[in-house]
Amino acid sequence: MGPADAADRVGPVGAADPVDVVCLGESMVTFLPSRPGRLADVPSFTRAIGGAESNVACALAAAGHRARWVGRVGADGFGDHLVDTIGAHGVDVTAVARDPRRPTGIYFRTDEDRATDAHEVVYYRAGSAASAMSPATVPYESVAGARILHLTGITAALSGDCLALVRELTAPRPGRPLVSFDVNHRPALWRDGDAPGVLLELARRADVVFVGADEAERLWGLRGAREVFEAVSGPGVVVVKLGGGGAVATDGEARTGAGGGVLVPAPRVDVVSPIGAGDAFAAGFLSATLRGLDLRTRLRHGHLMAAAALTVPGDLAVPPRRDRLDRLAALGDAAWGTLHLGPGWTEADEKDPGRTGGGPEGPGRTGDDQEVRTP
């Protein structure tokens, strides 16, 4: 892609007010099927939005933090919908640029479980407005001043310019925000075997890293949290998500539990939909980080925010009140081990700290998908 011209720089270039967290990345309009089946057979779709980074921003705003989403959309109706919807969740969208020459990205997916061969996803994001993000089109002022800057490996995969931007934002510099990086490996977006090296490089430059244990094994051949901690040696905090097994983290000093870090099991959850739980987990962990809470408590807040997403049909749930989250996160290990969260738990009266919400038992999970249902 050539040098940025006037069209590339269309849109707001600065940030008026300081915020707690800036989340930078692509959000797309998503079309969800009206019924199960092959894309070729689905007669109609409903509209949603998808974006790991904007999901985190929405969840943090719902938790009471000042969050800004920095992205780039087309000067089209889909771009209008993205900006309006994310802004309606209380997120600052003043630094979102509009591109008159490139479209907003969209994608279609089937209703089947993503882990099965029957699942289909078709992206129309090549040449999207977001793929034109670069150091020339995203001013540093739009992220400067935030306490945390949240990025993912998805952005790095969109284009060479996007990778250059992520490299610039993760480079050491005076006054740099604390950089949070969710590896979020999307194999379909990468070419030429670049993903393992690039994602490891970026992870090592961050201050907080989120990665799934299965993801680390696919990418880097690493087995177990200890190997991940040793390989991703640069950050102050590394969080390895173990699916239903919970999550384990180290801050460089925590040397207890599985893999040399702090292990916090996931509570039992009656799963309605796994979509968006990984983003909610990151939001919960970062929310607790902003509040200066200890590592074990941050992991518990991540699990609780993930459980809020897991127990609703969409991927963006209203979290419980902060005082309730704090009470649950402060449970003793025995009580935490019997915690059972079902649909409606975020609104229910807290009568029994060992079980809230109802329904059949389901696995506690922290999936990594990225859709927000909208009308």
N, C-alpha and C positions, 0 to 999 in steps of 0.2 A: 504494500500500500504506500502511496506516495506521501509527500509532505502534506500536513493539514492545511486546508484552505478555509475560506470564510464559512462555507457550509459546514465543515467539520466542527467549527467552534460555535455553532448556533446553540443557544440555551444559556441558562444561568451559569455563572462561572465562580461564584463564591458562596460563602455561608454567612448568614447574618448573625446568627446566635450560636454560642457554644452548645455542644451536645455531649451526652455521655458516650454514645457509640455511633460510629459511622459504619454502615454495611454497604460494600461496593460490589456490584455485579449485575448480571443480566436477569431481568424478569421478563417472562413471556406470557402471552395469552395461550391458555391450554384449552383444548376441546375434549371433553370427557364423554364417553359413549352413553347413549340412552339405554343400552342393554348389553349383556355380554356377547361375545362373538368376534369374528375376524373384522378388521377394519373394512374389508370389502363388503361385509354384510350388515354393518351397523347403519341404520337408516338416518339417524340424527345424533347430534351432540349438544351438550350444554357447555357454556363458557365458564372458565375459571382462570386463575392466573397461577403461574409457576415461577419460582425463583428462590433458591436456597437463601441467598443473602437478604432479600426483601422479607422472606418469612421470619428470619431472625430479628430483623428490625421491627416487624409487626408484633412479635411476641414480647420483645423488650419494651415497646411502647405500652402494650397491655399490662405489663408488670410495673409500670409507673416510671420508666426511665425516658430520658430525652434521646430519641433515636432518629438518625437521618439515613435515608437510602440514597446513594449516589449511583446513578445508572444513565443509560442513554436509550431513548426510544425514538421511533419514527414520528414524523408529523402527521399521524394518521389516527383513525378512530381507536385502533387497538392501543396505541400509545396513550391516548386520552383515558381509556379505561384503566390501564395499569396505574397511571399517576393518580387518578381519582380514587381508585380502590385502595391503594396503599396509603394514600394521604388520609382516607377516611378512617384508617386504623390508628390515627394519631401520629403517624410518621412524618417527619420533615422531608418534603420532596422538592425543596427549592433548588437543590443542586442537580436535579435531573435535567439532562440536555435533550433537546429535540432536534432530530436530524431530518432535513427536508428531502434528502436524496436516498436514504436507506430506510427499509421498512422495520417495523417492530417484529421480532421473532415470534413464531407460533409453533405449536406442535399438537399432534393428535395421539391418543393412546387408547388401547383396549382396556377392558375391565378385568382381565385375568391377573392373577398374582404375578408380580414382576419376576419371581423366581422360576416361573415355568416357561417352557418354550412357546407356549401359546400367546404369551404377552407380546404385543407389538407397540412400538413407539416410532412415530415418523416426525422428524424435525424439519421445519422450514426456517432455519436460522442462519444459514450461510449468507454472508453479506448483510447481516442485520445491523441495525443502528448500534447495538451494543458491541458488535465485533469491531467497530471503529474506535472504541475507547483506546486511548494511548496517553503517554505522558504529555502530548501536545494538546489533546482534547479534554483531559480531565485535570483541572488545575489543582495543585497541591493544597490550595487554600480551602477546597471543599472538604478535605479530611483533616486538616490541621486543627488543633485545638480540642479535638475529641479525646476522651480518656482512653477509648479502645477503638481500634480500626479492625473490622472483621472482614476477612477475605476467604475465598475458597479456590480450590484447584480447578473449578469449572471455568472461572474467568481466564485463568492462564491458558486454557485449551482453546479458547475461541478464535484467536488469531495471534500472529507475531506481535502486533501492536499491543494487544491485551496482555501478552506475556511480558512485554517490556514495561508496561504500566505496573503490573504486580511486582516485578523485580525492583522497580524504582520505589514503590511504596514500602517494600520490605527491606530496603537497603538501610544500613545504620545511618542515622543523622541526628543532630542535636534536637531535642524536643519531640522526637517521633512518638506518636501514640503507642501504647501497648498494642502489639499486632497479634490478633487471633487468626489462626489459619485452620480451616477444616479441609482436609485432603480431598474429600468428595470426588474420588476418581470416577470419571465417566468414560469408559473405554471407547465408546463410539465417537467421541470428540477428538481423540488423539490419533496421530499418524506417526509412522516411522519409528515406533518404539521409544519415543521421547519421554513418555509419561513417568517412568520410574525415576530417571535422573532429575528431571525438572521438579517433580513434586517433592522429592527428598531435599533438593537444594532449597526450595521455598520453605519447607517445614523447618529446616535448620536455621532459617533467618527469622522465624517468628518467635513470639514470646509465649504464646499458648497454642498448642496443636491438638486437634481432634482427629482421630483416625480409628476406623474399625479394625478389629483383629483380623477378620477375614480379608479386608481390604489391604492391610499391610502384608499379608501372606501372598496375595495375588500380585501386588506391585513389586515387592522387594524380597520375597521369599523368606520373610521373617516370621518365626513361630513363637508366640507368647509375648506377653507384655515386656518382659525383661529384654528380649532382643530388640523390640521397638525402642525402648528407652535408650539402649546403647547406641542404636543407629541414628536416632533423631536426637542428637546430643546437645544441640545448640539451645533450644528453648528453655525458659524457666519452668514451664509446666507442659507435660505431655499427658493427654488423656487417651486411653485405649478403651474403646467400647467393645463389650463382649456379648452383645445381643442380650438374650435372656439371662445371661450370667452376670449382668451388671456392667460396671466400668471400673477400671483401675487407673490411677494417676500418680505421677511423681512430680514434685517441684524441685528436684535436685537434692532435697534433704530428707524427704519421706522415704524410708527404707523398710517399712513393715508391710505385711500382707503379701498377696500374690505378685510375683514378678518384681519384687523390690519396691513396690509402691503401695498406695492406700487403695484397698479394694472395697467397694460399696456395692452390695447386691442390689439388683433392681427389685422393686416391690412387685407382687403379683398384680396383674392388670387384666381386666376383662376387655380384650382388644376389640374395638369396633372397626378401626382402620389404622394400619401402620403408617399411613402417609404423613409425612411431616414431623415424625417424632424425633428424628435426628437433629433437625433444625431447632426444635423446641428444647431438646437436651442442651444444645450449645447456648441457647438463650438463657436457660436457667442457670447454667454454670457461669456465664458471663455476668448475669444479674448479681449472683452471689459474690463474684469477683469484685464488682464495682462497690459492693458493700463491705469489702475487706474480710469476708468470712473465711474460715479455715478450709483446707483442701477437702476433708471428708464432707463438710457441710455443703461445699460447692457441688460435689458429686450428687449429694442427696437432692439438692435443688434442681440439678439437671434431670434426675430421674423423675421428680415430681412434675416438672414442666412437660417432660416427654409423656408422662401418664395422662396429663390433661389432653394432649393431642391424640393419644391412642384411644381415648374413650369418647371421641366425637367422630361423626362421619367425614368431616373435612380434615384439613391438616392444621388449622389455626384455631385453637381453643382459647377462650377467656380463662386465664389462670385463676387459681384461688386467691383470696385476699392474702396479702403479704404476711399478716400475723398468723394466718392458718398454715401457710407454707413453713413459717419459722417453727411453729409448734410441731408439725410433722417431722421436719428435718432434725429436730432436737430429741426425737424419741430415742430411748435406749436401744441397744442392738437387738435385744429380744423382741421388743415391740415393733421395731422396724422390720424384723424378719417375718412378722405375721401380718404386716400391712397388706391390705387387699383393696384395690381401687377399681370401681366399676363406673359405668355411665352415670352421669349426674353427680359424681363425687365432688366436683369443684363448687357445686351450689349447695350440697346437702349439709345439714347441721352435723357438727362433729360430735356424735354421740359415743362412738367407739373408735379409739385410735387404732385398733387392730384391723378394722374393716370399715370402709366407707364406700358407698355406692353399692350396686347390686349386680346380679347376673351370674352366669356360669363362669367358672374359673378360666382364665386365659393367661398366656405367657406374658411376662413383662418384656417389652422389646423397645429398642431404640432404632427404628428404621431410618433410612436416609433419603426420603423422597421430598418433593418440593412443590406442592400445589395448594393454593388457597381458593376455596370455593367462593364464587361470587354469583349474583343473580344473572 
